Amino acid sequence: MLLLIIEIPAIGCLGLALRALIVSAAQRDLSRSLLDAAAAALCWTVSAVGGSARTNLTYLLAESVSVQLDGQILGLIAQCGDLETLESPEFTDRVGILRSGGDLIGHYSLSVLDAVATVLRLAFVLVLLATVRAELLLLALILAPVLWLQRRERQQVIRSMVDTVEQTRLADHLFRLHTDPAAAMEMRIADSVKTLIDLADGIWRNVVRRKDRALWRSVIFDVASWSIFIVCYGSALISVVRSGSVGQAMAGNMLLVITLIANLRKQAEDTVHQLHRTAEGAHFLDAYLALRNDAALQLAASSRPIPSSLTDGIAFHGVSFSYPRGAAPVLSDLSIRLPAGSTVAIVGEHGAGKTTLIKLLCGLYTPSSGHITVDGLRLDEVGHKQWQGRITASFQDFAKFAWQVRESAGCGDLTRLADDARITEALNAGDALGFVAKLPLGLDTPLDASRDGVELSGGQWQRIALSRAFMRTSPLLFVLDEPTASLDAHSEYVVYRRQMVHARNLAEKNGAITVVISHRFSTVRMADLILVLANGAVSEAGSHAELMALNGVYAQLYELQAQGYGQDHPAAPPEGAGRSSLV
Ligand SMILES: Nc1ncnc2c1ncn2[C@@H]1O[C@H](COP(=O)(O)OP(=O)(O)OP(=O)(O)O)[C@@H](O)[C@H]1O
C-alpha cells in the first residue's frame, strides 16, 4: 500500500529530476549532476516497481475474490430452494454472466482505490505541465472525448457479450451432448452427429460475428481517437519549442514536457483500461447483486420452526399451480389432506401432474394460488432449507453423482458420510448392497469409468439413488417418485415391500408421511390412501378396497393391469391399510 502511495508522484518527480539533471550538467556541476541522476533513477525505480506491484496486487486480489465469489455464487444458488428461480432464463443468464466474469468483480473491488491514485497522478502531472506552459493543459481537455468515445465503444463490446449469452449456452449444451455417452449413443444411432455439429458451429459463428463486429468498431474508434491525440501532442511540443527561451532552461523544460506528456498518454490509457474494467465489473456486480436479491427474497420467508414429529399431517388448501412458461394450470384448486403417519399413493396418466404435486410438497415450487400446511403451519412461512432438511426423496429423474459409492449414496445425509455401517444399511434398504459388494473397491469404488472406476447400469444407478433416500433416519416426509422404474417387476415388488416397512417404521417414530408415485398397481394398492389425479384435480380418493368398490377409473386400470400380469390380484394389501382422508 505504501508503495502505491509513493508511486503516485513518481513520474512527475522523474520529469523534474531529469530537468534538473540537464541544467546541472550544462553548468558542469558534477556533484549536483550525480545527485540529480540518483534522484531520477530512484523516481524511475519507484514508478516501475510501483506499477508492477499494482498490477500483481490487482491480479492476486482479483484471483482471490474470484475464488471466494465462486463459492458465494454456488451458496446463493443453493439458497434459492425454489426450482422456479433456477428454471428462469433470466436467472440462468445471470449465473452465466457471473461465471464468465468473476475476476472482473475482483478488479472492481480495487477500482475505487485505483481511481483515486490515477486521478492524483494525473493532477500532479497537469500541475507540472502548467508550470511550463498553461496551454499544455488543453491536452488534458482533448483526453476527455477520447476517453468517452472509448468507454462508449467498450460498452458496446460488453453488450454484445450479454446479448449472446443465451446462444453461447445453447452452443455449450450442444458441445456437452457430444461428450455425454448417453446422448452420444442416441446421436450416433440417429445419425445426427454431423447435423448437431453444424448447428453448434452455426451458433458459434453467429456469436463470434456479433462480438467481432463490436470489437472491430471499438478498435477503429481507438485508433482514430488516439491519432487525434498524437497530432495534438506533436503540436504542443512544437509550440513549446517555438515559444521557449533559448538555452539550458528550454532544454530542461522540453525534457520535462516530453516525459510528462508521454506519461500523460500512458495514464490516459490506464484510466481508459480502468474505466473499462470498472464498467465491466459494475455490470457483473449488477448480476451478482440481483442474484443476492433472489436468494434474499427466498430467505425472507420467515423461518418458523418445523415440528419434530407430525400429529395432524399435510394439507393442500385450494392449491393451483402453473409453470411460469406453461400454458394451462397443471393443478387447479386442489384440496387434499395427507394424514400423519399414512402412506399415500398418487396415480394418474402421464403428465397428470403427479411429480408436480410432489415438488410443491417438497417446497421446490410455490403454489400459484392457495397454500400448503404442515401440521397447520403454512409451508410458505417456513424456510425451504428447514423443510427440505426433514424430507427424504427418491425422484424419477434422479441424479447420478459420479463419485465414490460411499459419497454417492451417503450424501443423502452428509452428517453420516463417514458412517460405513449407516451407508451399508441404506444400500441394503435400497437393494444396492448385492452389486456394491462385488465392486472392486466396495464403498470406495468410483462410479465413473473415465476415472478408473466402474460404469453402472440404469437399474444399479437407480438403486444407489434409492439408497440415498434411506440415509436420513427421521424424515417427516418420505417421497418415492417412480423410484423403481428401472427395475424389473419382481425386484420392484420386493423393493416396495421393503420401502413400505420402512414407511411404517417412520410413521410410528414421528408420524412421517410417505408419498409414492407409481404406475404399477401391485405396489400402489399397499398404500393407506390412493389419490387419482386427472385434469389437475383429484378425481378419486380412498383406500384400495374403497376405490375398487367405487368401480371407477382406478378399478378399471387396476383390473387392466392385473389381467396384463395374468393374475387377479398382484399383491395383498399390508396390515393396517385402509385409512383415508380427503377434505
Ligand atoms: N419444469 C417444467 N416447466 C414447464 N412445464 C412442466 C415442467 N415440468 C412439468 N411440466 C408440465 O407439467 C405437466 C405435469 O407434469 P408432471 O411431471 O407433474 O406429470 P406426471 O404426472 O408426473 O407425469 P409422468 O407420469 O409422465 O411422470 C406436464 O404437462 C409437463 O409438460
PDBQT file of the ligand as one rigid body, heavy atoms in Angstrom, charges set to zero:
ROOT
HETATM    1  N1  LIG A 601     -40.377 -27.543 -15.400  1.00  0.00    +0.000 N 
HETATM    2  C1  LIG A 601     -41.489 -27.513 -16.124  1.00  0.00    +0.000 A 
HETATM    3  N2  LIG A 601     -41.803 -26.411 -16.850  1.00  0.00    +0.000 NA
HETATM    4  C2  LIG A 601     -42.949 -26.364 -17.564  1.00  0.00    +0.000 A 
HETATM    5  N3  LIG A 601     -43.829 -27.376 -17.625  1.00  0.00    +0.000 NA
HETATM    6  C3  LIG A 601     -43.575 -28.500 -16.921  1.00  0.00    +0.000 A 
HETATM    7  C4  LIG A 601     -42.398 -28.630 -16.142  1.00  0.00    +0.000 A 
HETATM    8  N4  LIG A 601     -42.401 -29.851 -15.559  1.00  0.00    +0.000 NA
HETATM    9  C5  LIG A 601     -43.536 -30.457 -15.958  1.00  0.00    +0.000 A 
HETATM   10  N5  LIG A 601     -44.242 -29.648 -16.773  1.00  0.00    +0.000 N 
HETATM   11  C6  LIG A 601     -45.550 -29.937 -17.360  1.00  0.00    +0.000 C 
HETATM   12  O1  LIG A 601     -46.467 -30.173 -16.317  1.00  0.00    +0.000 OA
HETATM   13  C7  LIG A 601     -47.337 -31.250 -16.625  1.00  0.00    +0.000 C 
HETATM   14  C8  LIG A 601     -47.314 -32.276 -15.484  1.00  0.00    +0.000 C 
HETATM   15  O2  LIG A 601     -46.013 -32.825 -15.415  1.00  0.00    +0.000 OA
HETATM   16  P1  LIG A 601     -45.629 -33.888 -14.286  1.00  0.00    +0.000 P 
HETATM   17  O3  LIG A 601     -44.199 -34.241 -14.471  1.00  0.00    +0.000 OA
HETATM   18  O4  LIG A 601     -46.038 -33.362 -12.977  1.00  0.00    +0.000 OA
HETATM   19  O5  LIG A 601     -46.568 -35.102 -14.688  1.00  0.00    +0.000 OA
HETATM   20  P2  LIG A 601     -46.571 -36.581 -14.136  1.00  0.00    +0.000 P 
HETATM   21  O6  LIG A 601     -47.978 -36.909 -13.817  1.00  0.00    +0.000 OA
HETATM   22  O7  LIG A 601     -45.574 -36.770 -13.060  1.00  0.00    +0.000 OA
HETATM   23  O8  LIG A 601     -46.121 -37.355 -15.448  1.00  0.00    +0.000 OA
HETATM   24  P3  LIG A 601     -45.334 -38.751 -15.603  1.00  0.00    +0.000 P 
HETATM   25  O9  LIG A 601     -46.260 -39.850 -15.162  1.00  0.00    +0.000 OA
HETATM   26  O10 LIG A 601     -45.074 -38.831 -17.068  1.00  0.00    +0.000 OA
HETATM   27  O11 LIG A 601     -44.097 -38.653 -14.786  1.00  0.00    +0.000 OA
HETATM   28  C9  LIG A 601     -46.887 -31.811 -17.962  1.00  0.00    +0.000 C 
HETATM   29  O12 LIG A 601     -47.765 -31.320 -18.952  1.00  0.00    +0.000 OA
HETATM   30  C10 LIG A 601     -45.498 -31.240 -18.160  1.00  0.00    +0.000 C 
HETATM   31  O13 LIG A 601     -45.260 -30.947 -19.508  1.00  0.00    +0.000 OA
ENDROOT
TORSDOF 0
